[in-house]
Amino acid sequence: MTHSKYKLLSVIVFVLISYNSAFCQNSSNFLLVDLPRGISVKLPKQWRLIENGYLNLMNTTVEANLNLNGIQIPDGKTNLIAANSMPTTTFASIKIDSIIPPSIPYTEVQKIDSNDLKMIEKIIQNGLIKVLKQQNYSLIEFIGCHLDNISNKISLVTEYRRTGLNGSVFVQINQIMTDNQEVVVTLSYREAESPIWKAVVKYIRNSVIIK
């Protein structure tokens, strides 16, 4: 790469990052979505909502605040919302599932130590390899698992990189445990578009509230 091309590319990346930072600092670029089971999240305007059997939001875009918390959903695993970035030539996404009862009791999550995490990582990594293969993807890198705090609740966070239709994809799965449910927030974006979506995805994650 010539010096002039490298300089031009550096300027383009800098502009994208600066725009992205300004986008996230302006809360009017995001809309509040109140979901069933006491969950809320802020999504970027114009993101495309994906088919959901309970909420009937297929192929609509987020253009106004949504209040869906009055919808009654039976126990079990339920997808509450899924959305992709716009335009469709880009790729970033969020999916929120709720599981009743939680896969791990909250009291047990509080006891997880470093040895437990190592065992959990092995189980999850092996499971991902199988699941991704069924979806015609493959695992590029298993980054690992760690504990975090989302909405003042313990979360088991798994991060990995996988193949995608148009380049590698970064994926983060947040399993947020409460006394009565497990909320799974899955965030992903095409790595080539990291300057555009990385900060946006982080903003979405930080906006999750579980009452």
N, C-alpha and C positions, 0 to 999 in steps of 0.2 A: 504494500500500500504506500502510495506516495505521501509526502509530508502534507501537501495541500488537501488531499482526500482525507487524511487522518484528522487534520485540523477541522475540516468541514463536518466530519462525523462527530467529533468531540463537541462542536457547537450545537449540533442537532440533539445529541443526548442531553446536554446541559439544559437546553430549552425545554425538552420533554420533562425532565425532572423538575425544573422550576415551575412549569405549568401544572404538573401533577401535585406539587406541594401546595400551590395556591388553590387548586381545585379542592383539596381536602380541608383547607383552612376555611373555606366558605361553606357553612352548614346548609345554605340554601340549595346546594347542588345535590343534597341527599334528602330522602323522604322517609318518614317514620312508618314502619309496618308493624302493627300490633297483631300478634299471632295467637292462636289458641294456647291454652296451658300456661298463660302468664309470661309469654316470651315476646320480646320486641327486638327489632333490628332496624338500622338505617341503611337503605340501599340507594345507589346513585340513580338520579332521574334517568328515565329512558331505558334502563336495563330491561331486558325481555324476560317476562315470567314464563316458566316452563310448565307443562301439563301437571296438574295436581287434581286427583280425583275428588278430594274433599272441598277444595277452595275454588275449583273451576276457573283457573286463571290462565289457561293455555293461550300462548301467543299474544298476550297483552303486554303493555309496557307500563313501568312505574311512572305515573305522571301526577299522582296526588297521594297524600297520606292514606294508608289503608288500615282499617280497623276490622280485624277478622276474629277477635278474641271471643266473640259470642258463639262461635261454631262449636257444637258438641262433637267430640271425636272419641270413639271407643278406645279402651286400653289396648296396648300392643305397640308395635313399631309403626309410626306414621310419618310420612313426609309432610312437613308443614309448609315449606316453600322452597322453590329452586329458581334461580335466575341466572342469566348469562349477560355478558357485556354486549354493548352495541357500539359500532356496527357489527354485523355478524362475521365480518372478516377478521375481527379480533377475538381473543378468547380469555375471559376471566369468568369465574362462576362462584356461586354460593349455593349451598344446599343445607337446609336445617331439618333434622329428623328429631322426633321425640319418642322415647321408649319408656313404656310403663309395664312392668317394674324395671328399674335400672339393671343393667347387666352385672354391675358390681355395687353392693350396698355401700352407702356413703361412709359408714363406720369403717369398712375395710379399705376404702380409698385413702382414708386418713392415715392408715398404717403402712402404706407402700413405701419401701426404702429402695436404695440403689440396687440391691440384689434382686428385688422383685422386678425392678425396671428392666434389668438385663434379661430376665426370663420372659417378660412381656414383649420385649423387642423381638426376641427369637420367634415367638408365636405369631406376632403380627407380621413380621417380615415373610415368614413362610406362607401365611395366609394371603398376603398381598400378591406374591408371585403367582399363586393359583388363580386368584380372582382376576388379576390383570390379564393373564393368559386367556381366560374365558372371554374377555372383552377385546381380544386381539391387540392388547398392549403388552409392554414388558417393563419390568422394573429396571431403571437405569442406576439409581442410587437410593439406598435406604439410609436416610440421614439419622433417624433415631427417634426415641421417645423421651419426654420429660414432663414433669408436673408444672402446672402454671395456675394462675388465678384469673377467672373470667366472671364478671358480675359477682365478685366476692365468694366464688365457689371454686372448689378444686377441679381442675381440668387435666385430663391425660391427653397430651399433645403428641401426635405422630406426624412426622414430616418425611417426605420422600419425593423422588423425581421419577417420572415415567415417560415413556414415549407418547407421542400424540400424532394427530393427522398431519399437522404442519409444524412439527418441531416439538422439542421436549417441554414437559409441563411440570411445574412445581405444585405439590399438593400438601395441604395441612389439614389434618383431622383433629378437631377439638371435641373430646368426650367430656362434657360438663356434667358432674354428678350432683344430684340433690337428694333430699330424703325420699322423694316420691317419683322422680323421673330422671332419665338420662337424656340430655340434649346434645345431639351430635351436629356440630357446625363444620362443614367441609368447605374449604376455600381452595381455589386453584387459579393459576394463570399460566399462559404460555411464557416460557422463560425469555424468549426473544423480545417480549413486550413488557419485561420487568420494569423499565423506566416509566411506563404508563400505569401499570396496575399494582405494583408492589405496595405503594403507599395507600392506594384506594382499598385494597383488600385488608390492610392493617386497620384502616379506619372502620371498615365494616365490622371486623372482629371486635374492636374496642367498643363498638356501639351496642353489642348484644347485652340485653338485660333480661334476667330471669327472676321473677318475683316469687 
